[in-house]
Amino acid sequence: MMVIELRGGFQMTKTLKVLFDGTVFRPSGPVDLEAGKKYTITIQLTPENSDATADPAYDIASLAVDTHVSDLAAEHDHHLYGTPKRDTHRE
């Protein structure tokens, strides 16, 4: 992640994938930054072998519950807040 300070104290964050070759950081793709300007770079190590099973969202499907409500996604406001159903999704 790169934090770019703009005039007036505003900051913009830009994330770039880079490879450190021992001397300089080499971006993996095009960089849309103005040459000759000074930037502050924050470094975050990217794990080489990330274990997908360690991600909390990996097994989220196992938490699913059959509600027997066929239009739950389309009519969530109706089921949560009691708003009228939308005509476009009526069966």
ABEGO torsion letter per residue (X at the ends): XBBBBBBGGBBBBBBBBBBBAGABBBBABBBBBBBGBBBBBBBBBBBABBBAAABAAAAAAAABBBAGBAAAAAAAAAAAAGBBBBAAABX
